[in-house]
Structure formats: structure tokens, C-alpha cells
Amino acid sequence: MLNRMLKIAIPALAAFLLASCGGGDIHGINLAMTDAPIDLASSVNITFSQIELSGPNVTSTVIDIRPASSIDLFGLQGGLAQTVVTGIQAQPGHYTSLILTVVGDPDFAQSNIVLPDGIHTLYVPPGVSSRVVIPVDFTLVSGGDINLTADFNLRKSIIPDPNDPTKYQLIPSIRAVINEESGAITGEVGTSLITCLAPSVYVYKGDVTPTDVDITAPANRVQPFSSALVGFNATTSRYNFTVGFLPAGSYTLAFTCDAALDVANQTNTLRFLQTTHATVTPLGTTFVNFE
């Protein structure tokens, strides 16, 4: 990879859109953020200080966020996403990595989670890199556009601090998709299945037997690829969910009322009350029901 870097300083994350657009149409790489949610939280603020795009034969593009700024990822579920930056002027060529630098010091609350008992500091523990390398695979052509969405899986990323109940460890689990190559699954859950405060749907690649999240498990163990909280729809008096930004392919979906018991760095026994299957097509929405 070339050692040179194209560096861009952005004054704040909220100013990305204005700073990047300028006047007229600007082509380049567009980046948005979404999240696979965690139970019981009302807000999850993750602070970022840098974005980098790189590939084997291109000059890396680095965007410094000054000052470092945060996004409330908890509000970006159910297929929602927030534009982070548009029109990144990267060198045409093949890109294989999107690198996001997360700010999480244990002595400061740059990143935090809001739970029913208050605000808790999120910090990146020793031995975990704050530079999260996310595989991508796209070719940017001169004058072209690439629309990326980074999915921050909060369910896999947040772990209670074993020594301090006021803090949580942040071990970022992030994937990225090209929007035009992804789709969504949406559906309803029958009221008879809702017997808890945090009903959830877990999503797995392929036809598999559902399991809990366990980031300490062997690499070949089945893990949820994404998940969604189930919410009440006052208009239909039904319960709905949506999982967005899924790569095209076949998936297993499993409904559980035990998601709040799922600790990311432990093996937990969850009861999955129903399972079903769905196929996702590019830019399509697949409908499924749990009854």
C-alpha cells in the first residue's frame, strides 16, 4: 500500500455534510452510520476522532474529526441511518478497509450509555484497539459514487465492567455494506409472544440453529449477524421490527424474550420461541411474521 495519506480536517462530526457538499454536485464516497441495538438503553453515544479509507494500491484518505464528536447510535435502529460524510474525495481505485477511530478513555465520558439507572462511561479496555478496521470491497471510479453504511453492533460491543458498575467496556464490532447491494427484513410479532419488556429478533446468515452472542466463542461457532428490538405499533396494535442494511442472501430469524440476559462475552442460554427464514435481495424488503 502506498504510504502517502490524503488528510482532511473536519471541525466537527455534525458539520460533515455541509463541509463536504459545498456547491453543486460532488461525487465520491458517502458514509452513513446505523446500529444493531442493545436492550434497556435509551441512548448510546459513541465518539469518533478519525475516518480512514485504504486499499492495496491507492493513497489512503484520512479524515480527522476536530474536535472529536459523537453520534447517538441508539436512535439509528430499525433500518434508520445517519449521514456522516458525503462526497469524500478519495483516489479512484480498489478499497478494502474502512477504519473508524473510537474515543473511549476510562477516566472520561467521551462515549457513554444511558440506562435506567443513569449515565455510564463506555471505554475501550486495554488490549483492544480504538482503530476499528472494517473490511470493505469496492472500486471507486473517477466521477462515481459509493454509498457505504457502517453498522455498529451494540449488542456485541458493550460489556459490563467486571470491577466498576458505573462503567461499561466498549469492544467495537462494526461491519460495512454498500447500500445498493443490501436490503432489509421487516415483520410483525403476535401479541401472544410478547411476555417481556425487551423482545428481540436475532438474525443469522444461512439456515442455522440460533444461539446467543458470545464474542469469546470459537470463530466457527454460529453467531447472530444482526438483531432488532421489537416495538409496539399503536396504529395496528401489533408489534413490529425491522433489520436493515443486510447483504443479499439467505437468513434465519429467531424471536426471543431473553435478549436482556445475553451478555456479549459469556455463553448464555436463551429461549428462542420461534424461528423463520427469509431471503434478502439488493434494495428489497422481505416481510416475515412470528405468530
N, C-alpha and C positions, 0 to 999 in steps of 0.2 A: 504494500500500500504506500502511496506517496506520503511523505512526511509533512508536507505543507498543509496548512489549515486556513480556510476562509473563515475569519471570525467576525461575528456581528454582535454588537452590544445592544440589548433592548432594555429600556429603562424600567419596565415592569411587565409582568405577565398579562395583566389586564389591558395593556397598551399594544399587545402583539398585532391585533387586527388592524388598527389604524397605522401602526408603524410599518406594517408590511404592504398595505394596499397602495397607499399613495394615490395618484390619479390615474384613471384609465385601467384597463385590464392588465394584470401582471400574472404571467404563468409561472408555475414552479410546483413545489411540494407543499401541500396543505396538511396540517396536523390537527387532529381533534382528540379529546380525551373522553372516555366513558369508564364505567366501573361495574364489576360484579359485586353486589352489595354484601354487607355483613349485618347480622341481626342486632336489634335493640339500639343501634346507634341512631342519632339524629343529625350528626354532622361528622365528616371525616375530612380534615383539612391537611392536604399534603403540599409541602413547599418544594419547589423546583428551582435550581440555580443554573442549569445548563441543558441544552439540547444539542446533540451531535448526530450527523448523518455521515456514514462512511461506507466504503466499498473497496474491493481489491485494487482497482485501477482508476480511482477518482481522488480528487483533492477533498479531504474531509471538510464538511461545513459545520462550524461550531457557533451556536447562538448562546451568548452569555445573557442571563436574566439579571439585571441590575436595577434595584435590589432584588434579591430572591423573593419570589411571590408564590402565593398558594392558590389551590383550587379546592373547593368543597366537592369531593368526588361522590359523596353520598347522594347528592341530588342528581347524579348522572347515571341513573339506572333505568331499567325498563326500555332500553333502546334509545335513550337520550344521550347526546354527546355535546360537548362544548368546544367550539373552535379555539385553538390555542394560538396558531400562527398560520398565515396564508402566504402563498407566493414566495416560499423560501427559494432564493436564487442559488441553487446548487449546480455544480458542474454536470453536464449531461454524462450519463454512463450508468453502470450497474451498481446498485446499492444492496448491501447485505446486513447492515446494522443500523438501528436507531438506538441511541444511548441517551437516557434521561438521568440526570444527576439529582438525587433527592437530598433535601436538607433535613437532618434529624439528629440533633445533638441531645444527649440525655439531660443536660442541665438547662436547656431552653425549650420552649414550646413552639418551635418553628412549625412543626407538624403536630397535630393533635386529633383526638377523637372525643366526641361529646356523647356520653352515655347517660342513662337515667340518674346516676349518682354524681354527675358533674363532668368537668373537662379533664382529660388525661393526656399527658405528654406521650407522643409517639417518637421513638428514637431508633436509629439504626444501630444494632448491637455490634460489639467488637467482632471482627472476623467476617462481617458482611459488608460488601462494597456498596457505597452510596451511588456508584455509577452502574446503572442497570442496563445491561446490554440485551437488546431485544432483536431477535432475528427478523429480517425483512428480505424480500426478494422482488425487486422491481428495477426496471430500466427507465431512467428519465431521458427523454429526447428533447432537443432544443425546441422551445416554444410549447412544450407539452405540459400536462398537469398530472400529478399523482395525489390522490386523496387518501391519506392514512388516518386510521383511528387506533389509538393506543388504549387497550383495555386493562385497567388496573384491578386485579382480582383481590379485593379487600378481604374476602373470606380466607384466602390462602396467605395473606400478607401480615395480618395483625395477630399477635400472640401476647397473652398476659405476662408481665414481668414476674418471674418467679420470686423476686425478693422485694419488690416495691409495688403495692397495689394501686399506687397513684399513676403508674406508668405502664405503657404497652410497648412491646418490641415491634419494630417495622422491618419485615423481611420482604422487600418488594417482589411481587410476582406480576409481571406485565407481559402481555402479548400485543401484537400489532397486526392489523388486517388492512388490505386495500379495499376501500368501501365498495367498489364496483364488483368485487369478487366475493362479497359476503351477503348474507341475508339474515332473516330473523325468524324466531318461533314465538308465537303468541297463543294464548288459550285461556280456558276457564277451569276453575276447580269447584266442584259441587260443594254446597254448604255443609253437607253431612260429613265431609272430610276435614273441615276446619274445626279443630279441637284445641288450638294453641294460639298464642299471641304472635308468633313469628313463623307462619307457614312458608315453606320454600319449595322451589323446584330446582333440582340438580340436573345438569346437562353433561352427557358423556359422549365422546366420539365413538361411533360404531355401535354394534349390538353387544352390550356387556351387562354384567350384573353390577348394580350400583353399589358404591362404597362411600365412606366418609372422606373428608380431606385429611391427608396425613403427609406433610412435606418431608417427614423423616423416613418414609417408606421406601423400599427399593424402587429404582427407576421404572421397572416393568410392571409395577402394581397399577391397577386401574385407579384413576383419579378423576374427580369432576373437572370438566373443561371450563365450565362456567356455571352460573346459578342465577336465580331471580327470586326476589321476595314476592309473595302473593298478597295482593291488596284488594280491599272491598270496593266494588263499583256501586255507588249509591243509585245510579240510573237504572241498572239492570238487576240490582240486588244479588249479584253474583260476585265471585272472586276471580280476579284476573291476574295474569303475569305476562311478561314479555322478556325474551332474551334476544338481544340484538348483536350485530357485528360478529356473526358466526361464519367461518369459512364454509363454502359449499361442501355438502357431504351428508352422511347419514349419522343420526344421533339417537341415543337413548335418553329419555327424560324420566325422572323419578320424583314423586311428591313425598315430602316428609314434614312431620311436625316436630322433629327433633333437631333441627338445624342449630338452634341456640346451644345445644350440647356439644357441637362439633368444634373441638379445639385443633387448630391447624397443625400443631407439632405433636399430636397424640393420635393413637388409634382409638376411635370411639365407635361404639355400636349404635347405629341409627336404625330406626324402623322406617322403611320406605313402604308407604301404604298402597301406592300404585305405581306402575311403570308403563310407559308407552314409547313409541318410536316416531321419528319424523325425518324427512329429508329436506335439507336446505338448498335452495338454488340461488345463484347470484341475483341480488337486488329483489329477491322474492320474500314473501312472508308465508310461513306454513302455520296452519291452525291445528291445534290439538286440544283435547278436553280430558280432564280427570273427573270421573263421576262416582 
